[in-house]
Amino acid sequence: MRTRVAIVYNEPVPSRYDTAGEEKAVKGVLDAVAAVRRSLLELDCEVTRVPLTPPVEQSAEKLGLKDVDLVFNLFEGFCGKPETEALVPEYLGGIGIPFTGCPATALGLCLDKAKVKVLLQAYGIPTPDFQLLNPQILHMFQLGYPCIVKPRSEDASHGINEASVVNDPTSLLSQVKLVSGAYGNSLVEEFINGREFNATVMGNSQCTVLPVSEITYSLPSEMPEILTFYAKWEPDSLYYRGTKVVCPAKITAKEKENINKLALAAFRLLGCQGYARVDMRMDGEGRLNVIEVNPNPDISPGAGAARQAEAAGMSYTRFIEKIVQLATEKTELSSKEAKYVLEKNKGRRAVAAKS
């Protein structure tokens, strides 16, 4: 019998990203949907597409999904409401339908970059010092320049541009006002201007790290070396043309070992499963710092995760097949854990009854 797979994703609708000129990132999910569908059909799956639009109650009805064996989760949250990203896995977990990618807990946690950084610091995983700021409490700023100002709860480089790296109080105030007004509280982080890497981790209880990518820059000296929104989505921009990806990265065996170790530590600490991407930068003394953990990265062809899978010898279809296998494995593990807990509790009740 053919495996019945539903691809769940957010249907692009008008949002605050349109007024910011950032709608291309929202529409990018459709490229992933089309590519994943082609691969699933190659794998002889029966495929349906389930686009979700607000309100939440309406989407819940669509997620009844009684006639599917597995959900391929490409849902990135409703436009302008990134906090809704965890809704799909939370709902599916409650009704027992297997789904690809990270659980709701990891998606919800990683959405809050400040909480992630607090956890990383608490467990000894290096990450740049930071503060949450808005214009009203800017007098509490106590980091060292340069800093980078970014939204607290966005991905796809929303809100990241040439002015995001600040070197003085005036530019700090300007950028904090801009980001706070558009996205809420600003995450202000000490800026590390060193080599930039990202690594995709795949697995559940046992994990592997795909070949590492390095982001390289060839930009005018006045432009900070950061992965801006334009670098990802605007082919005609200087940032897009001056930002390249090298995969596999040209690194030593020791550097690869350190990157993999850090990526695995962050992946496990934040409760990721299936696949996730860990971004990091190297400071002037060669120490790696985790910048961000993305538990729901872009997996369309040509994007970082797919590029790294290709460097590992996987075709795109094999990459999608592996993601599906990990979702099935995750479900089996959950069932075994539930059975173990049930049997353990039965034993405890038996002991209690005897006493």
N, C-alpha and C positions, 0 to 999 in steps of 0.2 A: 504494500500500500504506500502511495506517495505521501511524503511528509507535507502537511499543510502548514504553510507559514504566512503570517500576516505581517506586513511591514507597516509599523506605526510611526507616523511622523507629524510634524506641525505644518499645516498648510499656511504658506506665507500670506499675511494680511497686513493692511496698513497699520503702522505703529510709529512710536517715537523714533525708531531707527531711520525712517524715511526722511524726517525733517533734519536729521543729523547727516544725511547723505550716506547712510550705512546699510541700505536695504539689500545690497548684494550679498552680504553674509547670511542674511535671513533666507534668501532664495537659493543659496548654495546647497541647502539640504536636499533640494530636488535632484541635483546631480548625483548625490549619494543614493537616493531612492532608486533612480533609474539603473545605476550600476549594480547595486545589490540585487535588484529584481532580475537583471540579466544573469547574474551569477547563480542565483537560486534556481532559475529555470534550467540553466546548464546542469545543475545538480539534480534535476528531475523532481523538483519540489512543486507543489501546487501553491501558487502565490497570489495573495490579495493585498491591495494597498488600502490603508486606513488613515486618511488625512484627518487630523484633529484641528478644530477651531474652537475658540471660546464661545460660550462659557463652559466652565468645568463640568457642570451637570450634563450638558449636551454631549461632551466628550466621553463621559462615563458610560452613557448609553451605547456609544459606538464600541466601547471596550468590552461589551458582553462576550464577544468572540468565542462562542460555544463550539464552533466547528473548526478550530485550529489546534495544531499540535505545539506550535511555538510562535512567539512574537519576536520579530527582528526589530529591536527598539532603536529608532533613529530620532525619537522625539527630543527636541532641544528646549522645550518650554515655549509657552505662548509669547508672541512678539511683544517685547517690552516688559515681560513679566518672567524673568529668568528663574524666579523662585518656584515656578510651576514645573521645572524640569524633572523633579523626582516623582511627579504624580503618576506617571504611567507604571514604572516598576513597583511603586507602592501599591497601586491597585491590583496589578497582575500578581504580585506576591500574595496578596490577600485572598485571591480566588484560585491560586495554585496553577497558573499558566506559566510555563517556562518562558524566559525572555533572555535576550542577549545583553551583554554588557554588565555594568556595575549595578549593585542594588541601590534602592532608594536612599539608604543611610549614607552611602558614599557620595552619591550625587548631591544630596542636600548639604552635607558637610563641606565638600569641595567648592560649592558655589560661594561659600563665605571665605574669601581669601584670608581674612584676618584670623578666623578660627583655625584655619589650616596652619598658618604661620605660628600661632600660639602652641599648637600641638607639636609641630616640628621642633620648635625650640625646646619644649618640655622633654622631648625624647632625644635630644642631642643631635638632631639632624640640622646641619647648617642652613640658615636662611637669612637674608638681609634684615636688619632692624627696621621697624616700621612704626607708624602711628596712624590711627583713624582720625581724620580731621574734617572740619567744615569751616566756613568763614568765621563763625561765631567763636570758635575755640582755637583759632590759628595762633593766638599768643602762647599756646601750650607747646608749640613746635620745639623739639629738642634734638632733632637728628642732625647729622652733618651733611653738607652739600657735596656733590650733586645728589638730588633725589629724583625719583620718578613718581608721578601722580597718576593713579589709575582708578577706575571704578572698583568698588569693593566686591561687587557680585555680577560680573559680566565675563563673557568669553569672546572668542573670535576677534580679539583685539578691538572691540568696541571701546571708544573713548581714548584710544592710544594714538597720538600723533606727534609731529615734530616738536611741539611745545610741551610735551609730557615730561621731559627731563628739565628740571629747574635748577638754577644755580644761585638764586638770590631771593630775598623776601618778596620783592615785587612780582617776579614771575611765579613764585609759589602761590601767592594770594590769587593771582589771575587764574591759574590752572585749577586750584582748589574750588574757586567760585564756579568755574565752567563745569567741572566734573560733578561737583555736588549738586548743581542746579539741574543737570541732565540725568544723573544716575543715582543720586543719594550720596551718602558719606564717601569721602575720598580715602583711598588707601595710599598713604605716602610712605615710600620705601627708599632706603638708601640705595643709590644706583651703583651697580657693579658693571664697569665697562670692560669686561674681559670676554674670553671666548664663550660662545653660547651653544649649548647642546640640548637635544631632546632625545628621549628614549621611550619607546613603546614597550610596555610590559604586557605579556599575555599569560593567562593562567588563573587557577583558582587556589587550591592548596599547594600545587607545584607550579612554579612560574618560570618563564624564560624572558629574557630581554632581547628584543630584535636589534639588529645592527644600528648603532648610534648615528644620528644626524648632527651635523654642525651647521649653524646658520652663519654665513660669512657676509661681510658688508664691503661695498666699494662706493662710498658716498662722499659728497663734499664735506670738508672738515667741520663746517658749521652745523651739519645734520647729525644728531645723535644716533648711534648704532643700536636701534631698537626695532622690533618687529611691529611696525605700526599697522593700522587698519589698511592704509594704502598699499603697504608692502604685500599684503595678502590678497587684496581684492581689486586694485586699480592698475592694470597692466601698463597704462600710459604714464604712470607716475615715476618720479625719480626713485622713490623708495622701492617700488616693485622691481625696477631695472637694476637697482643697486643692492638687492638682497638675493642671495643665492643659497641653495641648500646642497651640502656635500654629504652624500650617503653611499657607502659607509664613511664616517668621519676619519680624517687622517690623524689618528691618535696612537699613542704608545700602548703596549699591552697593559701597563700599570694604570694609565689614564682610563682605558676601557674597563678595567676591573673596578676602579673607583666609581665610575659613572654607573655601571651596572649595580654595584652594591648600594649606592645611594638611591637609585630608581626603585629597586626592590624594597628597600626599607620604607620609602615613602608610600609606595603602592600598598604594602601590607598594613602599615600604621593607619592609613585612612580607610581601610576596609574595602579596597577595590577588588573586583573580580572580573573575569572575562578579559577585558583589555582597558588600558588607560595610558596616558602619555605624561611623562614627567619632564618638566623644563628646568634647566639649570644653567648657571653661569660660573665661570672660573674667575676668582679675584686675582689681584696682582701678585699674590704669593702662591698661586697655583691651587688654592683651595676651592672646592666645588660648593656652590650654594644652590639649594632648591628654590626656584623662583615661583613655580606654580605646579599643581597637579591637575590635569584635565581628565576626569573620569568618563567623559563622553566626547572624545576627539573626533574630528572629521575623518571619515574612513573612505571618502570618495577616491577614485583613481587619481594619482598625482599628488594627493595630500600626504602629510608626513607618515602616518601609520602604514598606509598602503605602500609608500616608497620603501620604508624599512622592511616590510614583509617581502617585497620584491628582492631587496638586497640579501635577504635570508634564503632566497631560492624559491619563494612561493609565487605562483601566479595569483592574479587578483581573485579568481574563483576559489583557489585553494585557501586563500586568506579568509574569504567569507565562510567557507566550509569549516575552517578551524574555529571561527567565532561561534558558529552554530554548535559545533561539538562541545565547546566550552560551556555553552548555555545548558546543554543536555547534562553534561557532567556536573555542573553546579546544582541542578535540580536533583540529581541522584545523590549527591553529597548531602543536600538538605534533608532528603528523605531518610538517609541513613542516620543523620544526626537526630532527627525527630524520633526515629525508632529507638535509638540509643537512650535518649532522654526518657521516653515512655517506659522502657524496660527498667531503667535505673530507678524511676519513681515508683514503679510497681514493687521493686525490691525494697525500697525504703518503707513503703506502706506495709509490706509483709512483716518487716522487722518491728515496725511500730505496733502492729496488731498483736504480735507475740509478747511484746513488752507491756 
